[in-house]
Amino acid sequence: MLRLCLLLPPAAAFWLPITIRPEKEIPDVAVCCQESGLQSCTQAQINPEDLGGGQIVIPNGPDGQIFTFNNAIPPFNINTKSFNYISELEESLVIVYNPSNGNMHAHCKLASGNSIKLEYCGIEGHVWKLLGSPIIQDEGELDHGLLEPDGPNVVADFNGLVEKGKASDDPASYSVKFYYTKAFKAATPDIEGFTDLCIAETNQGYINSGIKVTVLRCCIEEATIDEIQNAYDFYYAFRDMKGSTTKLRGTADQTTLLSMSFGAGGIGAVNSISRGGTVTIAQKNYAVGYFTFGHEIGHNFGCLHDPANSNNIAYPDGHGHLIERIDIDSVGYRTVLAYSAEGHSQRVNHYSNPDVMFSTTQTSTGVEGLSNNARVIMINRFAMEAVGDESECTATCGQESPPTTMLTLLELMGELFELLYEIFVTIIIIIS
């Protein structure tokens, strides 16, 4: 039996198991088991009571690591609990848990290049997924000079807010309105939980990088467009879905479309805060497995890829970074915005910052004046925060709840009939 266990603090002498049963392999047709690069998908029995302390152990897992609790991840609220655990190999395991429904989601990028994911999969329960290193697709980017249809500026005193970002040490937050495609919905029973994981992993990346910014979810809405293979066509179709980026964002500061598959890991407009063009798309397998959700929003802030693949005119130090290796035979790492390069294949949850050392290599995650995307995000944080006012950040995204339809009533009657049938069968068994 393969077991992922929660180990209580030393005073306790027993294990709380999260059990993965290989003999209960989930079929490929299961909704959560259709991602590209998936190596295995098995059921998991979970017990989240000890989350936020102790250790998580994968005794016979892919690499056999022990993960020790390191920190809680903001935002801190009663609806979602988010935690970061660190392995002996300094890998980060981010876990989110919703106490109201018991659903959990988790992701860890292993030193081997593989990813491990925990996802709530509807009738299959929670599933444990092992994915190989994703096939590299260039995260597309739009030129930062692109004129958004809303006109010049939607952020009042944009320049003043940037100056405030340079001078102030105060934290900031921004909100994201999530959209999802029909294909994403069909493969993701717990969309809210998936967005919680996107948020938690990005916030952990900000913590790792010394960035005093917290991303929050505004609301979630189904998109009215289908997925398009061409990344640019898909982006423009999404951007124009409601006629303007202002209507698309609603009252959120940023908007992201989650999709199942298209011709890039993600795509987003560059340096688009002042015009309110803070629009991105991320593919499911990349959004948390490859840090693409945060990567594309980084473009909105004005961040670009490593200097070999981009030239940031607006922010000359706004580039990703290839982290210096310990020796020629060691694993090579790169920050969230950097592209893969020879000797630097492993993307880690850090935004380039010359003042932050990468603990695995004890080398800097940036170069002064060349690769400091953390600074770009920091100076633009108050401007991003000012894009929307969050007045429509409700369960229905500010829209009236749809009226109850006859189909809804029939569905409810069907569920009631199934419940009554189960009670009837139980009574018969007790009598007999």
VEXDRENTI-299615 format. One line per 2 residues: number of its first residue (from 1); their letters; for each residue x, y, z of C-alpha. Coordinates in Angstrom, 3 decimals, always signed. Example, Ala and Ser with C-alpha at 12.3 -4.5 7.8 and 13.67 -1.06 7.14 Angstrom:
<recs>
1) AS) +12.300/-4.500/+7.800 | +13.670/-1.060/+7.140
</recs>
This chain:
<recs>
1) ML) +0.000/+0.000/+0.000 | +1.297/+3.432/-0.976
3) RL) +0.563/+5.961/+1.731 | +0.818/+9.715/+1.964
5) CL) +0.662/+10.400/+5.684 | +0.263/+13.347/+7.969
7) LL) +2.535/+12.939/+10.983 | +1.368/+14.649/+14.135
9) PP) +3.774/+16.661/+16.308 | +6.313/+14.572/+18.280
11) AA) +4.021/+14.231/+21.324 | +1.645/+12.110/+19.277
13) AF) +2.503/+8.520/+18.477 | +0.278/+7.745/+15.529
15) WL) -0.233/+8.635/+11.879 | -3.130/+10.318/+10.144
17) PI) -3.070/+8.619/+6.746 | -3.751/+10.103/+3.361
19) TI) -3.883/+6.760/+1.613 | -3.252/+6.172/-2.087
21) RP) -4.336/+2.758/-3.291 | -2.556/+1.636/-6.494
23) EK) -5.065/-1.197/-6.888 | -7.726/+1.491/-7.318
25) EI) -6.188/+3.172/-10.328 | -8.594/+5.737/-11.766
27) PD) -9.546/+5.077/-15.411 | -8.177/+7.451/-18.039
29) VA) -11.731/+8.575/-18.803 | -12.127/+10.063/-15.298
31) VC) -12.584/+13.811/-15.584 | -9.468/+14.692/-13.548
33) CQ) -7.205/+12.185/-15.288 | -6.996/+13.603/-18.792
35) ES) -4.096/+16.067/-18.548 | -1.199/+15.781/-20.955
37) GL) +1.892/+14.228/-19.408 | -0.088/+12.287/-16.801
39) QS) +1.840/+9.205/-15.630 | -0.567/+7.907/-12.990
41) CT) -3.871/+8.825/-11.371 | -4.939/+7.009/-8.189
43) QA) -7.559/+7.481/-5.503 | -6.532/+9.165/-2.256
45) QI) -8.191/+8.933/+1.142 | -7.429/+12.085/+3.086
47) NP) -7.499/+13.355/+6.637 | -6.697/+17.080/+6.820
49) ED) -7.024/+17.539/+10.589 | -3.301/+18.005/+11.168
51) LG) -2.675/+20.447/+8.329 | -0.753/+23.481/+9.481
53) GG) +1.851/+21.560/+11.480 | +3.855/+18.367/+11.710
55) QI) +5.040/+16.591/+8.585 | +3.661/+15.097/+5.406
57) VI) +5.375/+11.885/+4.407 | +5.264/+9.998/+1.128
59) PN) +7.002/+6.790/+2.274 | +7.002/+5.092/-1.115
61) GP) +6.171/+8.066/-3.286 | +7.943/+9.199/-6.453
63) DG) +11.015/+10.453/-4.585 | +10.233/+9.363/-1.009
65) QI) +10.526/+12.799/+0.594 | +9.409/+14.028/+3.976
67) FT) +7.734/+17.450/+3.855 | +7.835/+19.561/+7.014
69) FN) +5.419/+22.406/+7.733 | +7.020/+25.739/+6.949
71) NA) +4.368/+28.469/+6.828 | +0.727/+29.338/+6.349
73) IP) -0.066/+31.152/+3.111 | -2.310/+34.231/+2.818
75) PF) -5.060/+35.181/+2.453 | -6.002/+34.062/+5.956
77) NI) -9.752/+33.393/+6.106 | -12.245/+30.811/+7.326
79) NT) -13.143/+29.585/+3.826 | -9.758/+28.296/+2.692
81) KS) -6.678/+27.163/+4.585 | -3.404/+27.237/+2.649
83) FN) -0.061/+25.811/+3.778 | +3.488/+25.396/+2.515
85) YI) +5.561/+22.324/+3.382 | +9.247/+21.897/+2.533
87) SE) +11.012/+18.596/+1.789 | +14.543/+17.539/+2.695
89) LE) +15.441/+18.427/-0.902 | +13.908/+21.890/-0.335
91) ES) +10.954/+21.212/-2.630 | +7.785/+23.148/-1.831
93) LV) +4.433/+21.384/-1.397 | +1.525/+23.863/-1.411
95) IV) -1.784/+22.555/-0.024 | -5.198/+24.230/+0.124
97) YN) -8.129/+22.925/+2.141 | -11.753/+24.078/+2.196
99) PS) -13.264/+23.201/+5.609 | -16.821/+23.783/+4.381
101) NG) -16.766/+20.918/+1.869 | -13.641/+18.955/+2.839
103) NM) -11.995/+19.410/-0.565 | -8.218/+19.582/-0.847
105) HA) -5.835/+20.492/-3.660 | -2.040/+20.369/-3.635
107) HC) +0.961/+20.689/-5.912 | +4.678/+20.054/-5.609
109) KL) +7.352/+20.463/-8.256 | +9.788/+17.630/-7.516
111) AS) +13.555/+17.842/-7.935 | +13.224/+15.174/-10.622
113) GN) +11.241/+17.607/-12.782 | +7.970/+15.736/-12.242
115) SI) +4.953/+17.239/-10.497 | +2.717/+15.658/-7.902
117) KL) -0.831/+16.949/-7.567 | -3.776/+16.258/-5.299
119) EY) -7.153/+17.218/-6.748 | -10.791/+16.743/-5.777
121) CG) -12.336/+14.819/-8.658 | -16.074/+14.614/-7.901
123) IE) -17.487/+11.092/-7.737 | -13.945/+9.642/-7.852
125) GH) -13.139/+11.527/-4.643 | -9.645/+12.920/-4.236
127) VW) -7.048/+11.742/-6.719 | -3.287/+11.692/-6.568
129) KL) -1.660/+12.555/-9.889 | +1.923/+12.146/-11.021
131) LG) +2.831/+14.206/-14.064 | +6.039/+14.248/-16.029
133) SP) +7.890/+17.462/-16.757 | +5.639/+19.395/-19.179
135) II) +6.540/+19.670/-22.831 | +8.026/+23.129/-23.106
137) QD) +5.735/+25.564/-24.859 | +6.634/+29.234/-25.003
139) EG) +4.317/+31.268/-22.825 | +3.240/+33.805/-25.405
141) EL) +3.419/+37.485/-24.647 | +1.898/+40.578/-26.212
143) DH) +4.033/+43.623/-26.781 | +3.744/+46.041/-23.873
145) GL) +2.963/+48.856/-26.333 | -0.309/+47.180/-27.382
147) LE) -3.143/+49.742/-27.178 | -6.097/+48.325/-25.281
149) PD) -9.560/+49.273/-26.590 | -10.553/+51.002/-23.327
151) GP) -8.308/+53.967/-24.180 | -5.267/+55.461/-22.461
153) NV) -5.730/+55.149/-18.682 | -8.308/+53.666/-16.347
155) VA) -6.136/+54.006/-13.241 | -6.341/+57.515/-11.797
157) DF) -2.924/+58.991/-10.939 | -1.111/+55.922/-12.249
159) NG) +2.278/+57.640/-12.114 | +1.653/+58.796/-8.546
161) LV) +0.821/+55.252/-7.482 | +4.007/+53.963/-9.075
163) EK) +6.001/+56.574/-7.156 | +4.212/+55.458/-3.996
165) GK) +5.249/+51.901/-4.801 | +8.873/+53.003/-4.999
167) AS) +8.801/+54.940/-1.736 | +6.493/+52.866/+0.468
169) DD) +7.175/+49.585/+2.243 | +3.476/+48.874/+2.812
171) PA) +1.897/+45.683/+1.452 | -0.773/+45.627/-1.234
173) SY) -3.254/+43.162/-2.687 | -5.062/+42.703/-5.980
175) SV) -8.111/+40.704/-7.021 | -8.603/+38.275/-9.900
177) KF) -11.838/+37.467/-11.691 | -11.530/+33.914/-12.974
179) YY) -13.201/+32.637/-16.107 | -13.169/+29.047/-17.303
181) TK) -13.949/+27.343/-20.593 | -16.477/+24.564/-21.125
183) AF) -13.597/+22.127/-21.629 | -12.001/+23.190/-18.347
185) KA) -15.336/+22.775/-16.545 | -15.754/+19.253/-17.932
187) AT) -12.354/+18.227/-16.549 | -12.451/+20.095/-13.221
189) PD) -15.225/+19.165/-10.746 | -13.940/+21.623/-8.113
191) IE) -13.151/+24.829/-10.019 | -13.183/+26.941/-6.866
193) GF) -10.629/+24.661/-5.219 | -8.394/+24.811/-8.282
195) TD) -8.437/+28.618/-8.207 | -7.590/+28.470/-4.488
197) LC) -4.451/+26.500/-5.409 | -3.530/+28.999/-8.160
199) IA) -3.790/+31.798/-5.610 | -1.912/+29.992/-2.835
201) ET) +0.979/+28.944/-5.061 | +1.345/+32.475/-6.456
203) NQ) +1.239/+34.014/-2.989 | +3.925/+31.563/-1.876
205) GY) +6.017/+32.687/-4.833 | +5.638/+36.284/-3.661
207) IN) +6.719/+35.253/-0.146 | +9.743/+33.413/-1.535
209) SG) +10.744/+36.513/-3.494 | +10.316/+39.192/-0.839
211) IK) +7.289/+40.683/-2.634 | +4.752/+42.305/-0.297
213) VT) +1.743/+41.506/-2.469 | -1.211/+39.177/-1.950
215) VL) -3.471/+37.968/-4.742 | -7.150/+37.357/-3.895
217) RC) -10.031/+35.777/-5.792 | -12.836/+38.152/-6.770
219) CI) -15.269/+35.669/-8.324 | -15.606/+32.899/-10.921
221) EE) -17.638/+32.892/-14.135 | -18.019/+30.594/-17.141
223) AT) -16.670/+32.040/-20.389 | -18.896/+32.251/-23.462
225) ID) -16.120/+31.439/-25.949 | -14.662/+28.084/-26.903
227) EI) -10.967/+27.271/-26.781 | -8.924/+28.295/-29.829
229) QN) -5.628/+26.606/-30.660 | -3.816/+29.741/-31.818
231) AY) -2.685/+31.536/-28.652 | -3.049/+35.051/-30.028
233) DF) -6.470/+34.432/-31.574 | -7.581/+32.881/-28.278
235) YY) -6.288/+35.856/-26.311 | -8.044/+38.426/-28.512
237) AF) -11.287/+36.431/-28.446 | -11.188/+36.400/-24.646
239) RD) -10.145/+40.051/-24.345 | -13.059/+41.124/-26.553
241) MK) -15.587/+38.628/-25.141 | -17.627/+41.344/-23.431
243) GS) -16.704/+44.259/-25.667 | -14.085/+45.858/-23.411
245) TT) -11.547/+44.845/-20.820 | -13.427/+46.941/-18.256
247) KL) -16.563/+44.819/-18.685 | -14.460/+41.670/-18.812
249) RG) -12.737/+42.392/-15.502 | -15.939/+43.565/-13.821
251) TA) -14.715/+45.251/-10.655 | -11.652/+43.038/-10.205
253) DQ) -8.098/+44.244/-10.762 | -7.155/+41.394/-13.076
255) TT) -8.880/+38.622/-15.033 | -7.620/+35.159/-15.989
257) LL) -9.211/+32.555/-18.243 | -8.491/+28.928/-17.307
259) SM) -8.473/+26.530/-20.260 | -7.679/+22.887/-20.925
261) SF) -5.603/+23.148/-24.080 | -4.347/+25.690/-26.594
263) GA) -1.129/+26.541/-28.388 | +0.802/+27.904/-25.402
265) GG) +1.147/+27.318/-21.684 | -0.248/+30.816/-21.143
267) IG) -0.502/+34.276/-22.640 | -0.905/+37.784/-21.237
269) AV) -0.544/+41.448/-22.116 | +2.657/+43.130/-20.940
271) NS) +2.784/+46.283/-18.797 | -0.977/+46.759/-19.105
273) IS) -2.042/+48.029/-15.666 | -2.536/+51.709/-16.547
275) RG) -5.041/+50.853/-19.303 | -6.779/+48.162/-17.286
277) GT) -5.726/+45.566/-19.823 | -4.768/+43.084/-17.117
279) VT) -5.914/+40.030/-19.055 | -4.312/+36.560/-19.182
281) IA) -5.028/+32.951/-20.153 | -3.474/+29.894/-18.503
283) QK) -3.708/+26.229/-19.456 | -4.693/+23.914/-16.581
285) NY) -1.636/+21.667/-16.747 | +0.635/+24.719/-16.631
287) AV) -1.269/+27.095/-14.330 | -0.007/+25.449/-11.130
289) GY) +2.265/+22.725/-12.515 | +4.487/+25.295/-14.203
291) FT) +3.639/+28.486/-12.224 | +2.027/+29.923/-15.369
293) FG) -0.846/+31.624/-13.536 | +1.631/+33.871/-11.715
295) HE) +3.928/+34.071/-14.756 | +1.263/+35.654/-16.960
297) IG) +0.123/+38.113/-14.301 | +3.788/+39.013/-13.980
299) HN) +3.582/+40.162/-17.613 | +0.643/+42.422/-16.680
301) FG) +2.862/+44.014/-14.031 | +5.548/+44.706/-16.653
303) CL) +7.841/+41.703/-16.088 | +9.522/+39.974/-19.011
305) HD) +11.501/+36.797/-19.636 | +15.233/+36.363/-19.152
307) PA) +17.498/+38.815/-21.054 | +18.370/+36.220/-23.715
309) NS) +14.700/+36.078/-24.743 | +13.414/+39.607/-24.138
311) NN) +14.363/+43.253/-23.925 | +12.366/+45.174/-21.331
313) IA) +12.388/+48.784/-22.483 | +9.944/+49.999/-19.826
315) YP) +11.855/+48.337/-16.961 | +15.482/+47.509/-17.897
317) DG) +15.790/+45.271/-14.809 | +12.451/+43.564/-15.417
319) HG) +13.735/+40.193/-16.601 | +13.674/+36.616/-15.358
321) HL) +16.894/+35.003/-14.152 | +18.847/+31.803/-14.799
323) IE) +20.035/+30.829/-11.318 | +23.747/+30.062/-11.085
325) RI) +24.466/+26.380/-10.509 | +26.679/+24.954/-7.762
327) DI) +28.709/+23.016/-10.324 | +28.423/+21.842/-13.897
329) DS) +26.803/+18.535/-12.879 | +24.129/+20.035/-10.594
331) VG) +20.512/+20.664/-11.513 | +19.980/+24.051/-13.150
333) YR) +17.144/+26.314/-12.010 | +15.378/+29.422/-13.323
335) TV) +12.862/+31.893/-11.942 | +9.148/+32.039/-12.810
337) LA) +9.546/+34.401/-15.783 | +12.711/+32.849/-17.258
339) YS) +12.595/+30.530/-20.263 | +14.300/+27.165/-20.264
341) AE) +17.975/+27.247/-21.225 | +20.797/+24.718/-21.374
343) GH) +21.650/+23.836/-17.792 | +18.616/+25.703/-16.446
345) SQ) +15.570/+23.534/-17.122 | +13.911/+23.565/-13.698
347) RV) +11.506/+26.441/-13.082 | +11.126/+27.334/-9.394
349) NH) +8.574/+29.468/-7.560 | +10.756/+32.568/-7.310
351) YS) +10.537/+35.907/-9.091 | +13.972/+37.309/-9.904
353) NP) +15.412/+39.358/-7.036 | +19.150/+40.105/-6.532
355) DV) +18.548/+40.377/-2.778 | +17.129/+36.850/-2.398
357) MF) +19.262/+33.711/-2.410 | +17.925/+30.420/-3.767
359) ST) +18.396/+28.064/-0.829 | +19.201/+24.955/-2.891
361) TQ) +22.198/+26.519/-4.656 | +22.927/+29.384/-2.232
363) TS) +23.213/+31.663/-5.266 | +21.284/+34.837/-6.076
365) TG) +17.933/+34.794/-7.872 | +18.725/+37.975/-9.796
367) VE) +21.306/+40.464/-11.003 | +21.197/+44.107/-9.964
369) GL) +20.041/+46.312/-12.829 | +19.255/+43.344/-15.096
371) SN) +16.920/+40.789/-13.490 | +14.710/+42.071/-10.691
373) NA) +11.089/+41.301/-11.532 | +10.321/+41.500/-7.807
375) RV) +11.087/+45.229/-7.959 | +8.824/+45.680/-11.003
377) IM) +5.923/+44.020/-9.173 | +6.594/+45.998/-6.006
379) IN) +6.619/+49.423/-7.646 | +3.417/+48.647/-9.568
381) RF) +1.536/+46.984/-6.711 | -0.557/+49.994/-5.677
383) AM) -1.458/+50.753/-9.288 | -2.622/+47.145/-9.786
385) EA) -4.614/+47.387/-6.549 | -6.396/+50.484/-7.906
387) VG) -7.628/+48.984/-11.202 | -10.955/+47.733/-9.760
389) DE) -12.976/+48.491/-6.641 | -14.162/+44.879/-5.938
391) SE) -17.787/+46.062/-5.533 | -19.060/+43.121/-7.618
393) CT) -16.830/+40.463/-6.088 | -19.747/+38.247/-5.090
395) AT) -20.650/+34.597/-5.603 | -22.421/+35.561/-8.843
397) CG) -19.816/+38.135/-9.977 | -22.272/+40.961/-9.309
399) QE) -24.995/+39.449/-11.486 | -28.445/+38.435/-10.319
401) SP) -28.810/+34.757/-9.610 | -30.492/+32.970/-12.534
403) PT) -34.157/+32.050/-11.942 | -34.949/+28.473/-10.984
405) TM) -35.771/+26.568/-14.158 | -37.888/+23.483/-14.694
407) LT) -34.685/+21.548/-15.395 | -33.291/+22.592/-12.024
409) LL) -36.501/+21.452/-10.312 | -36.359/+18.096/-12.088
411) EL) -32.726/+17.671/-11.036 | -33.648/+18.390/-7.416
413) MG) -36.549/+15.948/-7.579 | -34.212/+13.308/-8.992
415) EL) -31.741/+13.817/-6.141 | -34.567/+13.610/-3.603
417) FE) -35.806/+10.368/-5.179 | -32.287/+8.860/-4.962
419) LL) -32.067/+9.832/-1.289 | -35.473/+8.330/-0.485
421) YE) -34.507/+5.159/-2.354 | -31.309/+4.802/-0.299
423) IF) -33.300/+5.251/+2.932 | -35.816/+2.632/+1.761
425) VT) -33.054/+0.115/+0.958 | -31.415/+0.750/+4.354
427) II) -34.697/+0.094/+6.169 | -35.239/-3.175/+4.243
429) II) -31.727/-4.352/+5.166 | -32.279/-3.556/+8.865
431) IS) -35.645/-5.395/+8.888 | -34.236/-8.430/+7.164
</recs>
